Amino acid sequence: MSTPTVTLHIPTPLRSATNDQATVNATGDTVRTALQNLVERYPDLKSNLYNDDGALRQFVNIYVDDEDIRYLDGPDTALTDGAEVSIVPSIAGGRSR
Amino acid sequence: MQADNQTATLSSEELRRYNRHLTLPEFGREGQEALKNASVLLVGAGGLGSPAAMYLAAAGVGHIGLVDFDHVEASNLQRQILYGTSDVGRPKLDAAEERLNDLNPHVEVTRHAVRLSSENALDIVDQYDVVADGTDNFPTRYLVNDACVLTGTPNVYASIFRFEGQVSVFATEDGPCYRCLYEEPPPPGLVPSCAEGGVLGVLPGLVGTLQATEVIKLLTGIGEPLIGRLLMINALSMNFRTLRVRKNPDCVICSDNPTQTELIDYEAFCGIPDANESTDDDMAVPETTVHELKQARDSGTAPFVLDVRKPHEAEIASIEADQLIPVDELPDRLSELNADAETPIVVHCRSGARSERATKFLRQKGYNASNLKGGILAWSKEIDDSVPTY
C-alpha cells in the first residue's frame, strides 16, 4: 500500500511560510510523518510548530478531521488517504483598534 | 447570575416590537420573556462587540453590559458599526449607549469603562447571565475565561484574524473552557495583532453576529449551542468547519481537581513583561524618540532609517525610511541591508513593537540599531500629522 496523502489546512498566521497556500498536500502514515513531510518542503514552519527539543509546541493544536490528536494517539495518530489535518492556532483579535 | 428573580412581562408596545420573534414556534412569548429577563456582558465594544450589541439590543435582551475604555477612532469605522463619523474622539461607551438606547429603549445598558483586570473581573462577570468575549489580546482572553469558569458564567467566545474567525461556547456547566482548547498562549510576537495583520471589515460583522446568535440560544435554551465545538470560518474560501473541543480532564481551572482557583497575573502568564518592573535584563534595546530623529534629520546627521513593516503598510503611511525589510524577512534578507555595522540605524514600524524585535535581532548581529519609540503613530502625533495613522 502506498503512503497516504492527506490535506493539511494551514492557518492564516502561518501562511507566509507556505507561499500563502491555505491547504497543502502531504504524505505520511501518521501525523508525525505528515508534518515532517510538510516541514521538509516549507522549512519556515519548523520554528512555529516545534520547540527547540523537536516536540510540537503546546499552543499548536493539531486536528485529524474534527478530532484533536491529543484525544487520539497524539503525533502517532494514523492517517488514511484523504484525511484532513488542521493546524489550529490561537488568535486573539476582536476589539481591534 | 442575576440576583433579581422577579420576572418582568412584556408590555403591549414590546409585543408589537417583537412580533416576528413571538410568531416563531421555537421562540414564542416564553423565549422573548427569557431574553427580557436576561443579562449579557460584552467584553470589548469593537469589531465583534458592535454587531453583537446591536443585534442583542434589537432582539430585546433586557440588560446589556459593555466593557471598553477606548475612544472612537476613524480607523474603527470600517467595521465597528456601533459608531458613526460624528462619534470620532468620543468615549466608545458613551456613543454605544446612545446608539443602543435609540435602537431599543426597553434595554438597560450598563457601561463598564474600565480595563478588565484580575481585580475587577469576578465582580463584573458575576453580575451577568452570559459573557460574550470579543477582546483583542491573549491576557484578556485568559482572564475572561477564568472569570467565567470561576463564576459559572457561560462564555461565547469569538476571535478573528484577517479573513478567518473562530467561535465557540466555553465554561458551561459540563462543557470545555478556553484553556481546554488552548492550554497556553503563544509567545508574544508570534501571532500578529489585527492592527498589524489587518482584518476584512465585514468579517467581525459576520462573526459577531454568530456570537449574538449563540448568546440568544443560551439565554432562551433553544437549539444546539457551540458547546464542545469550535466553529472555524474562512471568509475567503467561505468555508465553515466545526472541530470537536473536549473538556480536558486535567484542565488547570475547569477540571474536577483544579490547581488554579483564583485569578492570576495574565500579563505575566502570556509572557508580557510588567511595565512597572525595571527592564535591566539583556532584552532591553536602545530607543530613539521621534523628536530625536526629527532633530537629527534637520541637522543633517540623519541615521539610516529601516522600516520593518509590510510593504502595503508603507503605502498607507511613510516617514521616508531609507529601506524596507519586513521584520519576519529580516533574518533571511540581512545581506540586503544597505547599512554597515558602524552606521547608526533607527528601526521603525507602526507602534514600536515589531521594530523592537528587529532592533534586538540587529544588535545581536552586531549592528548599531535603536528602536523608534512609538513608531509611525508617535511620528504622526508629535511631528507631522499629515502622516496618516492606521
Chai-1 contact restraints between the chains, C-beta under 6 A:
chainA,res_idxA,chainB,res_idxB,connection_type,confidence,min_distance_angstrom,max_distance_angstrom,comment,restraint_id
A,T12,B,F161,contact,1.0,0.0,6.0,A-B,restraint_1
A,T12,B,R162,contact,1.0,0.0,6.0,A-B,restraint_2
A,T12,B,E164,contact,1.0,0.0,6.0,A-B,restraint_3
A,P13,B,V191,contact,1.0,0.0,6.0,A-B,restraint_4
A,Q58,B,E183,contact,1.0,0.0,6.0,A-B,restraint_5
A,Q58,B,E184,contact,1.0,0.0,6.0,A-B,restraint_6
A,F59,B,Y182,contact,1.0,0.0,6.0,A-B,restraint_7
A,F59,B,E184,contact,1.0,0.0,6.0,A-B,restraint_8
A,F59,B,P186,contact,1.0,0.0,6.0,A-B,restraint_9
A,Y63,B,L243,contact,1.0,0.0,6.0,A-B,restraint_10
A,D66,B,L243,contact,1.0,0.0,6.0,A-B,restraint_11
A,D66,B,R244,contact,1.0,0.0,6.0,A-B,restraint_12
A,E67,B,R244,contact,1.0,0.0,6.0,A-B,restraint_13
A,Y71,B,R246,contact,1.0,0.0,6.0,A-B,restraint_14
A,S90,B,Y182,contact,1.0,0.0,6.0,A-B,restraint_15
A,S90,B,P186,contact,1.0,0.0,6.0,A-B,restraint_16
A,I91,B,S159,contact,1.0,0.0,6.0,A-B,restraint_17
A,I91,B,F161,contact,1.0,0.0,6.0,A-B,restraint_18
A,A92,B,N137,contact,1.0,0.0,6.0,A-B,restraint_19
A,A92,B,F138,contact,1.0,0.0,6.0,A-B,restraint_20
A,A92,B,R141,contact,1.0,0.0,6.0,A-B,restraint_21
A,G93,B,D136,contact,1.0,0.0,6.0,A-B,restraint_22
A,G93,B,S159,contact,1.0,0.0,6.0,A-B,restraint_23
A,G93,B,I160,contact,1.0,0.0,6.0,A-B,restraint_24
A,G93,B,F161,contact,1.0,0.0,6.0,A-B,restraint_25
A,G93,B,C194,contact,1.0,0.0,6.0,A-B,restraint_26
A,G94,B,G44,contact,1.0,0.0,6.0,A-B,restraint_27
A,G94,B,L48,contact,1.0,0.0,6.0,A-B,restraint_28
A,G94,B,G134,contact,1.0,0.0,6.0,A-B,restraint_29
A,G94,B,T135,contact,1.0,0.0,6.0,A-B,restraint_30
A,G94,B,D136,contact,1.0,0.0,6.0,A-B,restraint_31
A,G94,B,S159,contact,1.0,0.0,6.0,A-B,restraint_32
A,R95,B,G44,contact,1.0,0.0,6.0,A-B,restraint_33
A,R95,B,G46,contact,1.0,0.0,6.0,A-B,restraint_34
A,R95,B,G134,contact,1.0,0.0,6.0,A-B,restraint_35
A,R95,B,T135,contact,1.0,0.0,6.0,A-B,restraint_36
A,R95,B,D136,contact,1.0,0.0,6.0,A-B,restraint_37
A,S96,B,G47,contact,1.0,0.0,6.0,A-B,restraint_38
A,S96,B,D136,contact,1.0,0.0,6.0,A-B,restraint_39
A,S96,B,C194,contact,1.0,0.0,6.0,A-B,restraint_40
A,S96,B,V199,contact,1.0,0.0,6.0,A-B,restraint_41
